[in-house]
Each structure stands twice: as C-alpha cells, then as structure tokens.
Amino acid sequence: GVMERERAVMEREKLMMEKDRDTLCREHQGQDKEEHKMGEISCT
C-alpha cells in the first residue's frame, strides 16, 4: 500500500543521508577540529 511505499522511501532517504554524513565525516577528518565540533557533522 501507500504507507509501505512511503516508509520505504523514508528509510532509503535516511540511509542516503547517513552515508553522506559518513563521507563528509571522513573528508572532514584531519581538518580544523573546532570547526568540526561546531559543525553539523558528527563523527562516531
């Protein structure tokens, strides 16, 4: 039904966002740590 499809789309978008954040996080490593802490990127 519609609900399942909507939920699937949301899950996929969430996964993409998490992947992007991980990529940004890796690219951010070794750079200004203060800027990193202040930014929206949070490394685990």
Protein Blocks (a to p, Z undefined) as FASTA:
>chain_A
ZZlmmmmmmmmmmmmmmmmmmmmmmmmgopafklmmmmmbdcZZ
